[in-house]
């Protein structure tokens, strides 16, 4: 179980406040991509989003508890059916939706408090007291959703030099550098999107030269140039999307079609690390679906599903 490159297991977050069971572990059938449940990790309440760090002593799973007292829990993925997460660490933010790991630190974007938190990681992958909490500023034209900052995502750029925070409330993407020793976020700049966009999620192209920003309040995707040398994000084009888009994933191939995932309210869409098959966590349908890509056209088609009540995210190990 020590091979950091293996991707034959899936970890699925589900909202316990909506009937979910916590973190569901599933086996991935290599040929078909089919998921089969093999266990459940009883961790923090409402483990909405997950991430995996492969850089430490072994793959470590981090789960955010998207509650009023937000926290992050670490779990050893090498014994998933027996594992119990270490006691969660408070992230000093409210309702953290999406975590990430950057150079020995766990970062959370805290939606309700409009902040980004840095939690240093111990040598064994465990969490330590917050090293920095950076509060965002600003608002947008939607009084119900943009009365103040709402950090929805924080992630590193492909070079690992920069950290980007996506702020739905302020219609901005914040760009920071992260000091290695102190774990401090140093502001480098910001990129503004059209008022009312409500940016929810950012994904980089595999080349690292472009990024795509998904708007939640205005259903658009904004294509941006990314300069890793200076940490500059420049919008160049915006395209409309269907209503109620909530997540995105970038494939190495060009976009060829828009197809339904087959179910309702998918808060997370990810590609298997092989790049050959997308998976959607469908919260209100209570399942995870997977889609096969037509080898000739690249158009995805639903291939199967696994029942997971209140499914909210999926990662692979």
N, C-alpha and C positions, 0 to 999 in steps of 0.2 A: 504493500500500500504506500510505498515511499516514493513512487514515481510522480514527480510534480507535473508531468505532461499529460497524465491520464485524464480523460474526459468521459468516463463511462458512468458517472453518477451526476444526478441533478439534485440541487437543493432548492426547495420551493417555499417562499415565504407566504404566510396566510394570516389574515387579520382575525385574531381571537375574539375581538369585540363584535365581529360579524359572523361568528360561527366557525371560524378557522381553527385548526388544531396546532398551530405553531409552525415549525419548520419541517416540512415533509421531505423525506429522502427517497429518491427514485433511481432505479437502474436504467441506463440508456442502452437499448439494443443497437449495436453499431451499424448493422446493415439497413435497418428501417427507421431508426431514430425513435422507436416506440419507448414510452416510459412505463415502468412497473414499480409501484410503491414497495419499498423495502423497510421503511421505518419512519418514526417521527421523533424529532428532538424537541423536548419540552424546555423551552427557553423563556425569554422575556415576553410580556404581552405585546400583541400587535407587531410582530416582526415583519414589517411591511417590505423592506428592501434589504438585500443581501449583497455582499461582495466577498471575493476570495483573494487572499494574498499568497502568492506562490514564492515570495522572496525569502521567507524565513526558514525555520527548521523543517517545515513541512506545510502543505496547504492549510491555512487557517481561515475559517469562515467568520465573517463579522456580520452581525444582524443589528439593525436599528429598531428600537422600540418607539414607534410613532405615537407617542402619548404626550399628555401635558407635562410629564416629567421625563423628557426624552433621555434615552440611554443607548449604549452600544454594548453588545455582548460578543465575546470571542469563543469559538468552538473548534476543537481539534477535529478535522475532517477524516483522520485516518481510522477512527473507530465510530462512524456516524450513528450506527444503530444503538450504541451504548453510551454515546457521549452526552454529557450535560454541560451546557455552556458555563464558563466561569461567571461569577457574579457580575452583573452589568455595571458599567461605569456611567455616571451621569455625564451628559454632553453639554450641560448648562445651556440648553436651548429647548424650545417647545416644538413638538411634532417634527422631528427630523425625518425626512422622507428617504433620502438616498445617501448612502455612505460611499467612501472611496478610501484607498490606501495609497499614500504617497511617501516614498523614501523613509520608511520607518515610522510613519504617523497615520492614524486613522482620522479622516475628516468627515464631518457631517454638515449638511446644509439644513438649517433649522427653519422650517417654513413659517410657523406662527410667530416666532420671535425675530425673524429677519436677520439671522446671523449665521456665521460659519465658525465651527469649533474644530480645534486641532487637539487630538488625544495622542500623546506619544505611545509607542509600542515598546514593550519589554523584549528582551532577547528571545523569550519563548513565544512571542506573539501576543501576550497578554496586554491589557490596557492599563494606562496610568493616568494620573490626574491631568485635566485639561491644561495644555501649554499656552493656548491662546484662544480667545473668542473675539472674532471680528464682526462688529455690527454694521450692517448695510444701512443705507439711507435712501430716501426718495419715495415717490408714489406715482400712480398712474391715473388715467381718466375714469376707470371703472370704480365707483365708490364702494361697491360690494366686495370686490376682490383686490383692489389696489390702493387701499387707504394708507398703506405703508409698505415697507419692503417685505418680500416673502421669498427667501432663498429656497429654491426648489432642488437644486443639484449643485454639487461641487465635484470637480474631477481634474486630474492632471492632463496636460497636453502630451502628445506622443513622445516628445523629447524628454519629458520628466523635469523640465526646468521651471514650468509654470503651473499654477493652479487657477482654474476658472470657476467662478461662482455664477450660476444662472438665477436671476432675480425676477420672478414673475410679477411681483408688486411694483417694481420700479422700472420695468421695461429695459433692463440692463444686463450685461454680462460683465462681472468684475474680474479683473486679472491681477493675480498676486504672484510674488515669488515666496518660497518657503525656506526659512533658514534651517539648515540641517540640524544644528545642535540645540537651539532654543525652541524650535518648532513654532516660530512666529511667522505670521502672514504679513508680507510687506507689500502695500499697494503699488502696482505698476501702471495701471490705467483702467479704463472702462470703455465699453462699447454700448451705445444707445441704439435701441430698436424703435420703430414707429410707435407712438403712444397707443396703448391698448392692445399691443401684441400679446402681452402676458407670456413671456418665454418660459417654457417648462423644462426643456431637455435639450442638451447639446451632444452631438456625436461627431467625431473626427473621421475624415476620409482615411483609409489605410495608408495613403501616401503621406499624411501629416500636413499637407499644404492647404487643405480646406476643412471647414467645419460647417455643420448644418444645425440650425437652431429651430426647434419646433415651437410654434406659438399655440398656446392653449386657449386664450380668450379670442384671438383672431386666428382662425385655422390656416396658418401659413407655414412654410419652411423657408428660412432665410439662409442663403448660401454666403459664406464668408471666406475671405482669404485669411490664412493664418501664417504669421511670420514668427517662427520659433526663435530666431536670433534676437528679436526685440520684444517679443511678447505682445504683438499687435494683432488685433482681430478687426477685419474690415468687411462690412457687408457689401456685397456686390449685386445680389439679385434676390428677389422674393417671389415665391410661387404660391398660389392658393392650393389648399387641400380640402378634403371632405370635412364636414363638421365632426366634432368630438374626437379628434386625433389626440392621443395621450402619450404615445411613445414612438421611438424610431430606432432603427438599426441601420448601419451602413454596410452594404455588401461591396466587395471589390468590383463587381460588375455594374453596368449602367442600369438605371431604373427603366423598367419596360412596361409596368402595368400597376394598377391599384386593385387589390382584391380583398374581399372580406376575410377576417380571421375565423369567421364561423360562429362567434359567440359574442357576449355582451360585456362591455366595460373592461377592455384590456389595459390595465395600467402599466404593463411591462411587455416589451417585445424584444427578444434577443436572438442573435444567430448562434448556433452551435459553434464552438471554436474552429471547427473544420471549415466553416463558411458555407456549408452546403444545405442547411436546413434551419428555418426560423421557428421559434416557439413563442406562443403568446399566453400570458397568464391572464385569465378572464375572471375578474373578481365577482361580478354579479351572476355569471353563469356557473361559477364554482368549478372551474376546470382549467387545465393547461392543454392547449392544442398544439400540434406540430404540423408543418406544411412541407410537402415535397416540392422541389424546384424542377420544372421541366428542363431537361438537359439541353433542349434545342432553343427554347424561347426564354428560359429563366423565370417564367411565370409560376408563382407558388400556388399550390392546391392543397386544401386540407386533407391530411392523411390519417389523423386519429386524435384521441384526447384521453386525458387521465383525470378522473374526478378529484378535485381538491377544493373543498369549500373555501370561499373568500380568498382565492389565490391572488397574490399581489406582485410576485416577482419570481425570477428563476435565474440560477447561476449553475455553471458546470464545473466539475472537478475531475 
